[in-house]
Amino acid sequence: MLAIYTRISKDDKNVEGISLENQQYRGIQLADKLGLKYKVYEDAGKSGELSVELRPKFLALFNDIKSKVITSVYVLNQSRLDRGDLLQFLTIIKFFKDNKIKLYYNEVFQSSSSNPQ
């Protein structure tokens, strides 16, 4: 299953093309293209500088990854995962890699497990 993680902070609200609806729409397009079911995780008004634990839907996504519900993750771009904290970003990427999660940014394949699809 593809997780579509959408996040918009208060500072991002006026940035064109970054609305929660746009992020979700693009994720659904990718899920359809890949033939995957999807689940949307939306953290509206949450900064990417916050830890995973302080973003409720991001934490739910991590728990679903641990439970093997999610096999792939789509985000509009890297800044939806993290903003400004390199260590936190690397920790997120390592968690995805350790759990064999495929990560997609804007329909571009970024990271994968050894299994195709």
N, CA, C and O atoms as a GROMACS GRO file, in nm:
protein
  468
    1MET      N    1   0.084  -0.118   0.000
    1MET     CA    2   0.000   0.000   0.000
    1MET      C    3   0.089   0.124   0.000
    1MET      O    4   0.192   0.129   0.066
    2LEU      N    5   0.046   0.224  -0.075
    2LEU     CA    6   0.118   0.351  -0.085
    2LEU      C    7   0.064   0.449   0.018
    2LEU      O    8  -0.056   0.476   0.022
    3ALA      N    9   0.152   0.502   0.100
    3ALA     CA   10   0.115   0.612   0.190
    3ALA      C   11   0.135   0.742   0.113
    3ALA      O   12   0.239   0.764   0.052
    4ILE      N   13   0.035   0.826   0.118
    4ILE     CA   14   0.046   0.961   0.061
    4ILE      C   15   0.056   1.055   0.180
    4ILE      O   16  -0.043   1.080   0.249
    5TYR      N   17   0.176   1.107   0.204
    5TYR     CA   18   0.194   1.196   0.318
    5TYR      C   19   0.188   1.340   0.270
    5TYR      O   20   0.270   1.384   0.190
    6THR      N   21   0.088   1.414   0.320
    6THR     CA   22   0.073   1.554   0.285
    6THR      C   23   0.093   1.638   0.410
    6THR      O   24   0.046   1.604   0.518
    7ARG      N   25   0.163   1.747   0.391
    7ARG     CA   26   0.187   1.837   0.503
    7ARG      C   27   0.197   1.977   0.448
    7ARG      O   28   0.257   2.000   0.342
    8ILE      N   29   0.140   2.069   0.519
    8ILE     CA   30   0.156   2.210   0.484
    8ILE      C   31   0.167   2.288   0.613
    8ILE      O   32   0.083   2.274   0.703
    9SER      N   33   0.268   2.370   0.621
    9SER     CA   34   0.284   2.453   0.740
    9SER      C   35   0.213   2.586   0.716
    9SER      O   36   0.172   2.616   0.604
   10LYS      N   37   0.200   2.663   0.819
   10LYS     CA   38   0.137   2.794   0.805
   10LYS      C   39   0.215   2.881   0.707
   10LYS      O   40   0.155   2.962   0.637
   11ASP      N   41   0.346   2.865   0.701
   11ASP     CA   42   0.429   2.944   0.611
   11ASP      C   43   0.412   2.904   0.465
   11ASP      O   44   0.438   2.985   0.376
   12ASP      N   45   0.370   2.780   0.438
   12ASP     CA   46   0.358   2.729   0.302
   12ASP      C   47   0.223   2.761   0.237
   12ASP      O   48   0.206   2.738   0.117
   13LYS      N   49   0.129   2.812   0.312
   13LYS     CA   50  -0.009   2.826   0.262
   13LYS      C   51  -0.020   2.908   0.135
   13LYS      O   52  -0.114   2.888   0.058
   14ASN      N   53   0.071   3.001   0.110
   14ASN     CA   54   0.062   3.085  -0.009
   14ASN      C   55   0.154   3.040  -0.122
   14ASN      O   56   0.166   3.110  -0.223
   15VAL      N   57   0.218   2.926  -0.108
   15VAL     CA   58   0.308   2.876  -0.212
   15VAL      C   59   0.225   2.800  -0.315
   15VAL      O   60   0.153   2.705  -0.281
   16GLU      N   61   0.234   2.841  -0.440
   16GLU     CA   62   0.155   2.780  -0.547
   16GLU      C   63   0.194   2.633  -0.568
   16GLU      O   64   0.312   2.599  -0.566
   17GLY      N   65   0.093   2.548  -0.587
   17GLY     CA   66   0.116   2.407  -0.618
   17GLY      C   67   0.144   2.319  -0.499
   17GLY      O   68   0.171   2.200  -0.516
   18ILE      N   69   0.139   2.376  -0.378
   18ILE     CA   70   0.177   2.296  -0.261
   18ILE      C   71   0.057   2.268  -0.170
   18ILE      O   72   0.075   2.216  -0.059
   19SER      N   73  -0.063   2.300  -0.213
   19SER     CA   74  -0.181   2.279  -0.129
   19SER      C   75  -0.194   2.131  -0.094
   19SER      O   76  -0.143   2.044  -0.164
   20LEU      N   77  -0.263   2.105   0.016
   20LEU     CA   78  -0.286   1.967   0.058
   20LEU      C   79  -0.360   1.890  -0.051
   20LEU      O   80  -0.330   1.773  -0.077
   21GLU      N   81  -0.455   1.956  -0.114
   21GLU     CA   82  -0.532   1.891  -0.221
   21GLU      C   83  -0.443   1.853  -0.338
   21GLU      O   84  -0.456   1.744  -0.393
   22ASN      N   85  -0.352   1.943  -0.376
   22ASN     CA   86  -0.260   1.917  -0.486
   22ASN      C   87  -0.167   1.800  -0.452
   22ASN      O   88  -0.145   1.711  -0.534
   23GLN      N   89  -0.114   1.800  -0.331
   23GLN     CA   90  -0.026   1.691  -0.289
   23GLN      C   91  -0.100   1.558  -0.293
   23GLN      O   92  -0.047   1.458  -0.342
   24GLN      N   93  -0.222   1.557  -0.242
   24GLN     CA   94  -0.301   1.433  -0.240
   24GLN      C   95  -0.334   1.388  -0.382
   24GLN      O   96  -0.324   1.270  -0.414
   25TYR      N   97  -0.374   1.481  -0.467
   25TYR     CA   98  -0.408   1.449  -0.606
   25TYR      C   99  -0.290   1.382  -0.676
   25TYR      O  100  -0.306   1.280  -0.744
   26ARG      N  101  -0.171   1.439  -0.661
   26ARG     CA  102  -0.053   1.382  -0.725
   26ARG      C  103  -0.020   1.242  -0.670
   26ARG      O  104   0.020   1.153  -0.745
   27GLY      N  105  -0.038   1.224  -0.540
   27GLY     CA  106  -0.015   1.093  -0.480
   27GLY      C  107  -0.114   0.990  -0.531
   27GLY      O  108  -0.076   0.875  -0.557
   28ILE      N  109  -0.239   1.029  -0.546
   28ILE     CA  110  -0.340   0.936  -0.599
   28ILE      C  111  -0.309   0.900  -0.744
   28ILE      O  112  -0.326   0.785  -0.785
   29GLN      N  113  -0.263   0.998  -0.821
   29GLN     CA  114  -0.223   0.969  -0.959
   29GLN      C  115  -0.112   0.864  -0.961
   29GLN      O  116  -0.116   0.771  -1.042
   30LEU      N  117  -0.014   0.878  -0.873
   30LEU     CA  118   0.095   0.781  -0.866
   30LEU      C  119   0.043   0.644  -0.826
   30LEU      O  120   0.081   0.543  -0.886
   31ALA      N  121  -0.043   0.638  -0.724
   31ALA     CA  122  -0.099   0.510  -0.680
   31ALA      C  123  -0.172   0.442  -0.796
   31ALA      O  124  -0.157   0.321  -0.816
   32ASP      N  125  -0.250   0.518  -0.870
   32ASP     CA  126  -0.321   0.462  -0.986
   32ASP      C  127  -0.223   0.410  -1.091
   32ASP      O  128  -0.242   0.302  -1.146
   33LYS      N  129  -0.120   0.488  -1.116
   33LYS     CA  130  -0.018   0.449  -1.215
   33LYS      C  131   0.052   0.319  -1.174
   33LYS      O  132   0.082   0.235  -1.259
   34LEU      N  133   0.078   0.304  -1.044
   34LEU     CA  134   0.148   0.186  -0.994
   34LEU      C  135   0.052   0.070  -0.965
   34LEU      O  136   0.096  -0.042  -0.938
   35GLY      N  137  -0.077   0.096  -0.970
   35GLY     CA  138  -0.175  -0.008  -0.939
   35GLY      C  139  -0.179  -0.044  -0.792
   35GLY      O  140  -0.204  -0.159  -0.756
   36LEU      N  141  -0.153   0.056  -0.705
   36LEU     CA  142  -0.149   0.032  -0.562
   36LEU      C  143  -0.269   0.096  -0.491
   36LEU      O  144  -0.318   0.200  -0.534
   37LYS      N  145  -0.314   0.033  -0.386
   37LYS     CA  146  -0.409   0.098  -0.296
   37LYS      C  147  -0.330   0.206  -0.221
   37LYS      O  148  -0.207   0.202  -0.216
   38TYR      N  149  -0.402   0.302  -0.164
   38TYR     CA  150  -0.332   0.409  -0.094
   38TYR      C  151  -0.407   0.449   0.033
   38TYR      O  152  -0.525   0.421   0.052
   39LYS      N  153  -0.331   0.516   0.119
   39LYS     CA  154  -0.385   0.573   0.242
   39LYS      C  155  -0.322   0.710   0.258
   39LYS      O  156  -0.201   0.726   0.243
   40VAL      N  157  -0.406   0.810   0.288
   40VAL     CA  158  -0.358   0.948   0.300
   40VAL      C  159  -0.333   0.980   0.447
   40VAL      O  160  -0.415   0.951   0.534
   41TYR      N  161  -0.218   1.041   0.472
   41TYR     CA  162  -0.180   1.090   0.604
   41TYR      C  163  -0.159   1.241   0.590
   41TYR      O  164  -0.068   1.283   0.518
   42GLU      N  165  -0.241   1.322   0.656
   42GLU     CA  166  -0.238   1.467   0.637
   42GLU      C  167  -0.206   1.539   0.766
   42GLU      O  168  -0.278   1.526   0.865
   43ASP      N  169  -0.097   1.614   0.766
   43ASP     CA  170  -0.059   1.697   0.880
   43ASP      C  171  -0.072   1.844   0.839
   43ASP      O  172   0.026   1.908   0.800
   44ALA      N  173  -0.193   1.897   0.848
   44ALA     CA  174  -0.218   2.037   0.813
   44ALA      C  175  -0.168   2.128   0.924
   44ALA      O  176  -0.191   2.103   1.042
   45GLY      N  177  -0.098   2.234   0.885
   45GLY     CA  178  -0.051   2.333   0.981
   45GLY      C  179   0.067   2.290   1.064
   45GLY      O  180   0.101   2.356   1.163
   46LYS      N  181   0.132   2.180   1.026
   46LYS     CA  182   0.248   2.129   1.102
   46LYS      C  183   0.377   2.160   1.028
   46LYS      O  184   0.388   2.135   0.908
   47SER      N  185   0.472   2.213   1.099
   47SER     CA  186   0.603   2.245   1.041
   47SER      C  187   0.685   2.119   1.022
   47SER      O  188   0.678   2.026   1.103
   48GLY      N  189   0.763   2.116   0.915
   48GLY     CA  190   0.855   2.006   0.891
   48GLY      C  191   0.972   2.006   0.986
   48GLY      O  192   1.050   1.911   0.990
   49GLU      N  193   0.984   2.113   1.065
   49GLU     CA  194   1.090   2.118   1.166
   49GLU      C  195   1.052   2.039   1.290
   49GLU      O  196   1.138   2.009   1.374
   50LEU      N  197   0.924   2.006   1.304
   50LEU     CA  198   0.880   1.928   1.420
   50LEU      C  199   0.928   1.784   1.409
   50LEU      O  200   0.944   1.730   1.299
   51SER      N  201   0.951   1.722   1.523
   51SER     CA  202   0.991   1.581   1.524
   51SER      C  203   0.874   1.495   1.478
   51SER      O  204   0.760   1.540   1.474
   52VAL      N  205   0.904   1.372   1.445
   52VAL     CA  206   0.801   1.276   1.403
   52VAL      C  207   0.692   1.267   1.509
   52VAL      O  208   0.573   1.263   1.476
   53GLU      N  209   0.730   1.263   1.634
   53GLU     CA  210   0.636   1.245   1.743
   53GLU      C  211   0.537   1.361   1.756
   53GLU      O  212   0.428   1.344   1.810
   54LEU      N  213   0.574   1.479   1.707
   54LEU     CA  214   0.487   1.597   1.718
   54LEU      C  215   0.402   1.620   1.593
   54LEU      O  216   0.330   1.719   1.585
   55ARG      N  217   0.411   1.529   1.497
   55ARG     CA  218   0.326   1.534   1.379
   55ARG      C  219   0.240   1.407   1.382
   55ARG      O  220   0.286   1.300   1.341
   56PRO      N  221   0.117   1.417   1.430
   56PRO     CA  222   0.034   1.298   1.457
   56PRO      C  223   0.020   1.203   1.339
   56PRO      O  224   0.030   1.081   1.356
   57LYS      N  225  -0.004   1.254   1.220
   57LYS     CA  226  -0.024   1.165   1.105
   57LYS      C  227   0.109   1.106   1.057
   57LYS      O  228   0.111   0.994   1.005
   58PHE      N  229   0.218   1.178   1.073
   58PHE     CA  230   0.349   1.124   1.038
   58PHE      C  231   0.383   1.010   1.133
   58PHE      O  232   0.438   0.908   1.090
   59LEU      N  233   0.350   1.026   1.260
   59LEU     CA  234   0.372   0.920   1.358
   59LEU      C  235   0.284   0.799   1.324
   59LEU      O  236   0.329   0.685   1.335
   60ALA      N  237   0.159   0.823   1.284
   60ALA     CA  238   0.070   0.713   1.244
   60ALA      C  239   0.128   0.640   1.123
   60ALA      O  240   0.121   0.518   1.114
   61LEU      N  241   0.186   0.716   1.030
   61LEU     CA  242   0.251   0.656   0.913
   61LEU      C  243   0.365   0.565   0.956
   61LEU      O  244   0.378   0.453   0.908
   62PHE      N  245   0.449   0.613   1.047
   62PHE     CA  246   0.560   0.531   1.096
   62PHE      C  247   0.508   0.402   1.162
   62PHE      O  248   0.565   0.295   1.142
   63ASN      N  249   0.400   0.414   1.239
   63ASN     CA  250   0.344   0.296   1.304
   63ASN      C  251   0.290   0.198   1.201
   63ASN      O  252   0.303   0.076   1.218
   64ASP      N  253   0.228   0.249   1.095
   64ASP     CA  254   0.177   0.160   0.990
   64ASP      C  255   0.291   0.095   0.912
   64ASP      O  256   0.276  -0.017   0.864
   65ILE      N  257   0.403   0.164   0.899
   65ILE     CA  258   0.520   0.103   0.836
   65ILE      C  259   0.571  -0.012   0.923
   65ILE      O  260   0.602  -0.120   0.874
   66LYS      N  261   0.580   0.014   1.052
   66LYS     CA  262   0.625  -0.091   1.145
   66LYS      C  263   0.533  -0.212   1.141
   66LYS      O  264   0.578  -0.326   1.156
   67SER      N  265   0.404  -0.188   1.121
   67SER     CA  266   0.305  -0.295   1.116
   67SER      C  267   0.295  -0.360   0.978
   67SER      O  268   0.214  -0.450   0.958
   68LYS      N  269   0.378  -0.315   0.884
   68LYS     CA  270   0.382  -0.369   0.748
   68LYS      C  271   0.257  -0.339   0.666
   68LYS      O  272   0.230  -0.408   0.567
   69VAL      N  273   0.180  -0.238   0.706
   69VAL     CA  274   0.063  -0.196   0.629
   69VAL      C  275   0.107  -0.119   0.506
   69VAL      O  276   0.046  -0.129   0.399
   70ILE      N  277   0.213  -0.041   0.520
   70ILE     CA  278   0.264   0.047   0.415
   70ILE      C  279   0.393  -0.010   0.357
   70ILE      O  280   0.482  -0.053   0.430
   71THR      N  281   0.401  -0.009   0.222
   71THR     CA  282   0.522  -0.057   0.154
   71THR      C  283   0.592   0.053   0.074
   71THR      O  284   0.708   0.038   0.036
   72SER      N  285   0.520   0.164   0.049
   72SER     CA  286   0.575   0.274  -0.029
   72SER      C  287   0.522   0.405   0.027
   72SER      O  288   0.414   0.409   0.086
   73VAL      N  289   0.599   0.512   0.009
   73VAL     CA  290   0.558   0.644   0.057
   73VAL      C  291   0.576   0.745  -0.055
   73VAL      O  292   0.678   0.746  -0.124
   74TYR      N  293   0.475   0.830  -0.074
   74TYR     CA  294   0.483   0.942  -0.169
   74TYR      C  295   0.476   1.072  -0.091
   74TYR      O  296   0.391   1.090  -0.003
   75VAL      N  297   0.566   1.163  -0.123
   75VAL     CA  298   0.561   1.301  -0.076
   75VAL      C  299   0.588   1.392  -0.195
   75VAL      O  300   0.660   1.354  -0.288
   76LEU      N  301   0.531   1.512  -0.192
   76LEU     CA  302   0.550   1.606  -0.302
   76LEU      C  303   0.698   1.635  -0.324
   76LEU      O  304   0.746   1.636  -0.438
   77ASN      N  305   0.770   1.658  -0.214
   77ASN     CA  306   0.914   1.684  -0.221
   77ASN      C  307   0.975   1.656  -0.084
   77ASN      O  308   0.904   1.631   0.014
   78GLN      N  309   1.106   1.660  -0.079
   78GLN     CA  310   1.179   1.626   0.044
   78GLN      C  311   1.136   1.713   0.162
   78GLN      O  312   1.136   1.665   0.275
   79SER      N  313   1.100   1.838   0.138
   79SER     CA  314   1.067   1.926   0.249
   79SER      C  315   0.936   1.886   0.319
   79SER      O  316   0.909   1.935   0.428
   80ARG      N  317   0.856   1.799   0.257
   80ARG     CA  318   0.736   1.750   0.326
   80ARG      C  319   0.777   1.655   0.438
   80ARG      O  320   0.705   1.644   0.537
   81LEU      N  321   0.890   1.587   0.424
   81LEU     CA  322   0.937   1.495   0.528
   81LEU      C  323   1.005   1.570   0.642
   81LEU      O  324   0.981   1.540   0.759
   82ASP      N  325   1.088   1.665   0.607
   82ASP     CA  326   1.170   1.734   0.707
   82ASP      C  327   1.214   1.868   0.653
   82ASP      O  328   1.229   1.886   0.532
   83ARG      N  329   1.233   1.961   0.742
   83ARG     CA  330   1.280   2.093   0.704
   83ARG      C  331   1.396   2.136   0.791
   83ARG      O  332   1.376   2.176   0.906
   84GLY      N  333   1.515   2.127   0.738
   84GLY     CA  334   1.627   2.191   0.803
   84GLY      C  335   1.709   2.109   0.901
   84GLY      O  336   1.816   2.154   0.942
   85ASP      N  337   1.663   1.994   0.940
   85ASP     CA  338   1.738   1.914   1.037
   85ASP      C  339   1.793   1.791   0.965
   85ASP      O  340   1.723   1.691   0.947
   86LEU      N  341   1.918   1.799   0.925
   86LEU     CA  342   1.980   1.692   0.847
   86LEU      C  343   1.978   1.559   0.922
   86LEU      O  344   1.951   1.455   0.861
   87LEU      N  345   2.006   1.560   1.050
   87LEU     CA  346   2.006   1.436   1.128
   87LEU      C  347   1.866   1.373   1.129
   87LEU      O  348   1.852   1.251   1.112
   88GLN      N  349   1.763   1.454   1.148
   88GLN     CA  350   1.627   1.400   1.146
   88GLN      C  351   1.593   1.344   1.009
   88GLN      O  352   1.532   1.237   0.999
   89PHE      N  353   1.631   1.414   0.902
   89PHE     CA  354   1.606   1.366   0.766
   89PHE      C  355   1.673   1.231   0.743
   89PHE      O  356   1.612   1.138   0.691
   90LEU      N  357   1.799   1.221   0.781
   90LEU     CA  358   1.873   1.096   0.763
   90LEU      C  359   1.812   0.982   0.846
   90LEU      O  360   1.811   0.867   0.803
   91THR      N  361   1.762   1.015   0.964
   91THR     CA  362   1.696   0.916   1.049
   91THR      C  363   1.569   0.864   0.981
   91THR      O  364   1.541   0.744   0.984
   92ILE      N  365   1.492   0.954   0.920
   92ILE     CA  366   1.370   0.915   0.848
   92ILE      C  367   1.406   0.825   0.731
   92ILE      O  368   1.344   0.720   0.712
   93ILE      N  369   1.506   0.865   0.652
   93ILE     CA  370   1.548   0.786   0.536
   93ILE      C  371   1.599   0.649   0.581
   93ILE      O  372   1.570   0.548   0.516
   94LYS      N  373   1.674   0.645   0.688
   94LYS     CA  374   1.724   0.516   0.740
   94LYS      C  375   1.608   0.428   0.784
   94LYS      O  376   1.608   0.307   0.758
   95PHE      N  377   1.510   0.486   0.851
   95PHE     CA  378   1.392   0.409   0.893
   95PHE      C  379   1.322   0.350   0.771
   95PHE      O  380   1.284   0.233   0.772
   96PHE      N  381   1.305   0.430   0.664
   96PHE     CA  382   1.244   0.380   0.541
   96PHE      C  383   1.327   0.266   0.483
   96PHE      O  384   1.273   0.162   0.444
   97LYS      N  385   1.458   0.286   0.475
   97LYS     CA  386   1.545   0.184   0.418
   97LYS      C  387   1.541   0.055   0.500
   97LYS      O  388   1.531  -0.054   0.445
   98ASP      N  389   1.549   0.068   0.631
   98ASP     CA  390   1.547  -0.049   0.719
   98ASP      C  391   1.416  -0.128   0.706
   98ASP      O  392   1.414  -0.249   0.727
   99ASN      N  393   1.309  -0.058   0.670
   99ASN     CA  394   1.178  -0.122   0.655
   99ASN      C  395   1.142  -0.148   0.509
   99ASN      O  396   1.028  -0.179   0.476
  100LYS      N  397   1.242  -0.136   0.421
  100LYS     CA  398   1.227  -0.165   0.278
  100LYS      C  399   1.113  -0.085   0.213
  100LYS      O  400   1.036  -0.137   0.132
  101ILE      N  401   1.106   0.042   0.251
  101ILE     CA  402   1.004   0.132   0.198
  101ILE      C  403   1.055   0.199   0.072
  101ILE      O  404   1.167   0.250   0.068
  102LYS      N  405   0.972   0.199  -0.031
  102LYS     CA  406   1.002   0.272  -0.154
  102LYS      C  407   0.953   0.414  -0.134
  102LYS      O  408   0.840   0.437  -0.091
  103LEU      N  409   1.039   0.509  -0.165
  103LEU     CA  410   1.006   0.651  -0.146
  103LEU      C  411   0.995   0.719  -0.281
  103LEU      O  412   1.085   0.710  -0.364
  104TYR      N  413   0.884   0.788  -0.302
  104TYR     CA  414   0.860   0.860  -0.427
  104TYR      C  415   0.843   1.008  -0.398
  104TYR      O  416   0.770   1.047  -0.307
  105TYR      N  417   0.911   1.090  -0.476
  105TYR     CA  418   0.891   1.236  -0.476
  105TYR      C  419   0.834   1.270  -0.612
  105TYR      O  420   0.894   1.238  -0.714
  106ASN      N  421   0.720   1.333  -0.614
  106ASN     CA  422   0.664   1.382  -0.740
  106ASN      C  423   0.673   1.281  -0.853
  106ASN      O  424   0.716   1.314  -0.963
  107GLU      N  425   0.633   1.158  -0.825
  107GLU     CA  426   0.629   1.049  -0.922
  107GLU      C  427   0.767   1.003  -0.969
  107GLU      O  428   0.776   0.927  -1.066
  108VAL      N  429   0.871   1.046  -0.904
  108VAL     CA  430   1.005   1.001  -0.939
  108VAL      C  431   1.051   0.905  -0.831
  108VAL      O  432   1.047   0.937  -0.712
  109PHE      N  433   1.094   0.788  -0.873
  109PHE     CA  434   1.139   0.685  -0.780
  109PHE      C  435   1.270   0.731  -0.716
  109PHE      O  436   1.365   0.765  -0.787
  110GLN      N  437   1.277   0.732  -0.583
  110GLN     CA  438   1.395   0.783  -0.515
  110GLN      C  439   1.475   0.676  -0.440
  110GLN      O  440   1.598   0.682  -0.437
  111SER      N  441   1.408   0.582  -0.381
  111SER     CA  442   1.476   0.484  -0.298
  111SER      C  443   1.395   0.356  -0.302
  111SER      O  444   1.272   0.362  -0.314
  112SER      N  445   1.460   0.242  -0.293
  112SER     CA  446   1.380   0.120  -0.301
  112SER      C  447   1.438   0.009  -0.219
  112SER      O  448   1.554   0.011  -0.177
  113SER      N  449   1.353  -0.088  -0.198
  113SER     CA  450   1.400  -0.214  -0.142
  113SER      C  451   1.451  -0.296  -0.260
  113SER      O  452   1.455  -0.247  -0.373
  114SER      N  453   1.489  -0.418  -0.236
  114SER     CA  454   1.539  -0.501  -0.345
  114SER      C  455   1.427  -0.556  -0.432
  114SER      O  456   1.453  -0.610  -0.540
  115ASN      N  457   1.302  -0.544  -0.386
  115ASN     CA  458   1.188  -0.596  -0.460
  115ASN      C  459   1.132  -0.491  -0.553
  115ASN      O  460   1.109  -0.378  -0.511
  116PRO      N  461   1.107  -0.527  -0.681
  116PRO     CA  462   1.046  -0.431  -0.771
  116PRO      C  463   0.898  -0.411  -0.736
  116PRO      O  464   0.838  -0.492  -0.665
  117GLN      N  465   0.840  -0.298  -0.788
  117GLN     CA  466   0.698  -0.260  -0.771
  117GLN      C  467   0.687  -0.160  -0.667
  117GLN      O  468   0.577  -0.114  -0.637
   0.00000   0.00000   0.00000
